Amino acid sequence: MLILERADRVGTSWARRWDSLRLFTPARYDALPGAVFPGPPWSYPGKDDVARYLAGYAARFSLPVLTGAEAAALDRSGDGFDIRLTDGRVVAARQVVVATGAFGTPWIPTFAAGLDPHVLQVHTDDYRNPAQVPPGPVLVVGGGNSGIQIALELALTGRDVHLSGGTRPRVLPQRPAGRDLFWWLTVSGAIHAPAASLVGRRLRANEPVIGTARGRLRRAGVTFRPCTTAARANTLTFADGTDATPASVVWATGYRHDDRWITIADALDTAGALIVDDAATPVPGLYALGRPWQRSRGSALLGYVRHDAQRLAATIAAEARRERW
């Protein structure tokens, strides 16, 4: 087994997130098999805590991680696969698991190209803290958890913040009825409900904002705006026909999976994303792990992905045994 990590250190993808980012899941639900997550069990780890935990986990179990190994292409080779790295090296494998996680390629709407260069644009993938954003009005586009957290953080520094969102998501408290939200999801089994089940469909259709009510944003001075539909020069236009001329725009517009580095016929859909059914793909020996709603709500969450991983490990082991026979 070999784990390819494009960064120079395990955990870098977490370490580079914005400074104030904290998990919604308490530490007791963030552990990987064999090692508890350090800290009080009901505390909410920061992004650097997660990065240190992952680096320590890899070292503790002597995991075979090859760092500085960014995959450029994956193709068939005989009965297995060849992974070509950006530095020209080639890694051969009989089976491959694409575990690139929930944060694929940052997505920004195409109309953003119409903004003048003097309007600062930053995606949440590159946002770090308010000091990064110049003085003047800020428009945060995207009303999910990331957009709301960043809008609040900017407003609390005294910025004139506008938050644009297409829908009004439901808001769930972090601790309903005195218990953490993920305690309820875990003990009820909802966190493991298959995506196609009734519970899974309802959860997926109503992805909530956790812990930050709109009233708190209003009290901090955030102005709510409809969906952003167009941009030209220094002006962005909203769905109701109004507009704004911010000094900077934070795009909290999420990510898209771009798996076109996988150069195997029939492996990708028309949008360039790997076709995944549970953990399997249309290509024998090629699997995926850690994608949002790959199997359940927990599939892309640190402490819950173990369940998908254990099933996949059993599948891969069984396939290897059949090959030996």
Buried (B, 14 or more C-beta within 10 A) or exposed (E): EEBBBBBEBBBBBBBEBBBBBBBBBBBBBBBBEEEEBBBEEEBBBBBBBBBBBBBBBBEEEEEEBEBEBEBBBBBBEEEEBBBBBEEEEEBEBBBBBBBBBBBBEBBBEEBBEEBEEEBBBBBBBBBBEBEBBEEEBBBBBBBBBBBBBBBBBBBEEEBBBBBBBEEEBEBBEEBEEEEBBBBBBBEEEBBBBBBEEEBBEEBBEEBBBBBBEBEBBEEBBBBBBBBBBBBEEEBBBBEEEEBBEBBBBBBBBBBEBBBBBBBBEEBBEEEBBBBBEBBBBBBEBBBBBBBBBBBBBBBBBBBBBBBBBEBBBEBBEEBEEEEEE
